Amino acid sequence: MRNPGGALVALCLCLAPSPAAAEPGPDFSIIVQRIAVEVPLEPVRAAASAQAGQAASSRRSVGRRILGGAVGGVGGFFGGGYLGAAIEGDRCECDDPGLMGAVIGAPIGAAVGAWLGQKWLF
């Protein structure tokens, strides 16, 4: 060992606390404790869960929407066919009066009925 004094000084400087660490920082435990006392979180959580429950109960499941669309589509198919045949009427002296109106009205009625059914039925 050539210079034991220099190594001892370097070791003391490394182990000594820095001036910034010697200054006390803010005590966050007091702040957190004060907030917890002034604003209790349990009523806030209860209100949030109640609102989430109301929103979830007002929305229908996918299965119910599909069932409503299917029922509405079938009803709209027959309703649109009947309405299309009634609109076309018997204006031709042919064997199938109203067939063209039924062919046009049935798919339109099915589409509208399916949309309304998934929106409003079940």
C-alpha contacts under 8 A as a table, 3 or more apart, distances in Angstrom:
res1	aa1	res2	aa2	distance
1	M	4	P	6.26
3	N	6	G	5.67
3	N	7	A	6.89
4	P	7	A	5.36
4	P	8	L	6.31
5	G	8	L	5.11
5	G	9	V	6.28
6	G	9	V	5.15
6	G	10	A	6.22
7	A	10	A	5.08
7	A	11	L	6.09
8	L	11	L	5.09
8	L	12	C	6.19
9	V	12	C	5.12
9	V	13	L	6.20
10	A	13	L	5.14
10	A	14	C	6.27
11	L	14	C	5.18
11	L	15	L	6.29
12	C	15	L	5.23
12	C	16	A	5.94
13	L	16	A	5.27
17	P	21	A	6.44
17	P	22	A	6.84
18	S	21	A	5.33
18	S	22	A	6.53
19	P	22	A	5.14
19	P	23	E	6.95
20	A	23	E	5.64
21	A	24	P	7.41
27	D	30	I	5.95
27	D	31	I	7.16
28	F	31	I	5.10
28	F	32	V	6.17
29	S	32	V	5.25
29	S	33	Q	5.98
30	I	33	Q	5.08
30	I	34	R	6.04
31	I	34	R	5.14
31	I	35	I	6.30
32	V	35	I	5.22
32	V	36	A	6.20
33	Q	36	A	5.15
33	Q	37	V	6.35
34	R	37	V	5.21
34	R	38	E	6.21
35	I	38	E	5.13
35	I	39	V	5.80
36	A	39	V	5.47
36	A	40	P	5.78
36	A	41	L	7.52
37	V	40	P	6.18
40	P	43	P	6.88
40	P	44	V	7.60
41	L	44	V	5.23
41	L	45	R	6.20
42	E	45	R	5.15
42	E	46	A	6.14
43	P	46	A	5.00
43	P	47	A	6.12
44	V	47	A	5.23
44	V	48	A	6.18
45	R	48	A	5.08
45	R	49	S	6.12
46	A	49	S	5.22
46	A	50	A	6.16
47	A	50	A	5.09
47	A	51	Q	6.26
48	A	51	Q	5.20
48	A	52	A	6.22
49	S	52	A	5.00
49	S	53	G	6.08
50	A	53	G	5.06
50	A	54	Q	6.29
51	Q	54	Q	5.16
51	Q	55	A	6.25
52	A	55	A	5.14
52	A	56	A	6.09
53	G	56	A	5.12
53	G	57	S	6.09
54	Q	57	S	5.19
54	Q	58	S	6.24
55	A	58	S	5.31
55	A	59	R	6.61
56	A	59	R	5.43
57	S	60	R	7.27
60	R	64	R	6.48
60	R	65	R	6.86
61	S	64	R	5.42
61	S	65	R	6.47
62	V	65	R	5.09
62	V	66	I	6.19
63	G	66	I	5.11
63	G	67	L	6.18
64	R	67	L	5.06
64	R	68	G	6.09
64	R	118	Q	7.85
64	R	122	F	6.18
65	R	68	G	5.03
65	R	69	G	6.11
65	R	117	G	7.74
65	R	118	Q	4.65
65	R	119	K	7.15
65	R	121	L	7.69
65	R	122	F	7.31
66	I	69	G	5.03
66	I	70	A	6.16
66	I	118	Q	6.30
67	L	70	A	5.13
67	L	71	V	6.21
67	L	118	Q	7.31
67	L	122	F	7.64
68	G	71	V	5.26
68	G	72	G	5.95
68	G	114	A	7.34
68	G	117	G	4.61
68	G	118	Q	4.51
68	G	119	K	7.55
68	G	120	W	7.43
68	G	121	L	4.95
68	G	122	F	5.81
69	G	72	G	5.06
69	G	73	G	5.84
69	G	113	G	7.32
69	G	114	A	4.19
69	G	115	W	6.18
69	G	116	L	7.24
69	G	117	G	4.52
69	G	118	Q	4.14
69	G	119	K	7.75
69	G	121	L	7.80
70	A	73	G	5.03
70	A	74	V	6.29
70	A	114	A	6.10
70	A	117	G	7.33
70	A	118	Q	7.83
71	V	74	V	5.35
71	V	75	G	6.22
71	V	114	A	7.17
71	V	117	G	6.60
72	G	75	G	5.12
72	G	76	G	5.83
72	G	110	A	7.32
72	G	113	G	4.44
72	G	114	A	4.52
72	G	115	W	7.37
72	G	116	L	6.61
72	G	117	G	4.24
72	G	118	Q	7.26
72	G	121	L	7.68
73	G	76	G	5.00
73	G	77	F	5.97
73	G	109	G	7.45
73	G	110	A	4.36
73	G	111	A	6.24
73	G	112	V	7.33
73	G	113	G	4.65
73	G	114	A	3.93
73	G	115	W	7.65
73	G	117	G	7.10
74	V	77	F	5.09
74	V	78	F	6.56
74	V	110	A	6.26
74	V	113	G	7.45
74	V	114	A	7.68
75	G	78	F	5.50
75	G	79	G	5.99
75	G	110	A	7.12
75	G	113	G	6.55
76	G	79	G	4.88
76	G	80	G	5.60
76	G	106	A	7.22
76	G	108	I	7.93
76	G	109	G	4.34
76	G	110	A	4.30
76	G	111	A	7.21
76	G	112	V	6.66
76	G	113	G	4.28
76	G	114	A	7.07
77	F	80	G	5.30
77	F	81	G	6.11
77	F	105	G	7.75
77	F	106	A	4.54
77	F	107	P	5.99
77	F	108	I	7.45
77	F	109	G	4.98
77	F	110	A	4.06
77	F	111	A	7.83
77	F	113	G	7.36
78	F	81	G	5.11
78	F	82	Y	6.13
78	F	106	A	6.23
78	F	109	G	7.46
78	F	110	A	7.71
79	G	82	Y	5.18
79	G	83	L	6.06
79	G	106	A	7.17
79	G	109	G	6.39
80	G	83	L	5.05
80	G	84	G	5.89
80	G	102	A	7.07
80	G	105	G	4.54
80	G	106	A	4.46
80	G	107	P	7.24
80	G	108	I	6.52
80	G	109	G	4.08
80	G	110	A	6.96
81	G	84	G	5.14
81	G	85	A	6.15
81	G	101	G	7.04
81	G	102	A	4.00
81	G	103	V	6.52
81	G	104	I	7.34
81	G	105	G	4.75
81	G	106	A	4.02
81	G	107	P	7.85
81	G	109	G	7.16
82	Y	85	A	5.21
82	Y	86	A	6.14
82	Y	102	A	6.17
82	Y	105	G	7.60
82	Y	106	A	7.71
83	L	86	A	5.01
83	L	87	I	6.09
83	L	101	G	7.86
83	L	102	A	7.27
83	L	105	G	6.77
84	G	87	I	5.11
84	G	88	E	6.22
84	G	98	G	7.25
84	G	100	M	7.89
84	G	101	G	4.17
84	G	102	A	4.70
84	G	103	V	7.64
84	G	104	I	6.73
84	G	105	G	4.60
84	G	106	A	7.35
85	A	88	E	5.26
85	A	89	G	5.97
85	A	97	P	7.68
85	A	98	G	4.12
85	A	99	L	6.16
85	A	100	M	7.22
85	A	101	G	4.54
85	A	102	A	4.66
85	A	105	G	7.64
86	A	89	G	5.04
86	A	98	G	6.69
86	A	101	G	7.56
87	I	98	G	7.80
87	I	101	G	6.89
88	E	91	R	7.15
88	E	97	P	7.82
88	E	98	G	5.31
88	E	100	M	7.58
88	E	101	G	5.36
89	G	97	P	6.44
89	G	98	G	5.31
90	D	93	E	7.20
90	D	97	P	5.05
90	D	98	G	6.37
91	R	97	P	7.39
92	C	97	P	6.68
93	E	97	P	7.60
94	C	97	P	6.18
96	D	99	L	5.69
97	P	100	M	7.88
98	G	101	G	5.24
98	G	102	A	6.21
99	L	102	A	5.05
99	L	103	V	6.12
100	M	103	V	5.06
100	M	104	I	6.23
101	G	104	I	5.18
101	G	105	G	5.81
102	A	105	G	5.02
102	A	106	A	5.74
103	V	106	A	5.72
103	V	107	P	7.42
104	I	107	P	6.51
104	I	108	I	6.92
105	G	108	I	5.25
105	G	109	G	5.88
106	A	109	G	5.12
106	A	110	A	6.06
107	P	110	A	4.89
107	P	111	A	6.17
108	I	111	A	5.28
108	I	112	V	6.27
109	G	112	V	5.19
109	G	113	G	5.74
110	A	113	G	5.04
110	A	114	A	5.93
111	A	114	A	5.22
111	A	115	W	6.27
112	V	115	W	5.21
112	V	116	L	6.14
113	G	116	L	5.13
113	G	117	G	5.75
114	A	117	G	4.95
114	A	118	Q	6.13
115	W	118	Q	5.46
115	W	119	K	6.26
116	L	119	K	5.02
116	L	120	W	5.95
116	L	121	L	7.61
117	G	120	W	5.35
117	G	121	L	4.94
118	Q	121	L	6.05
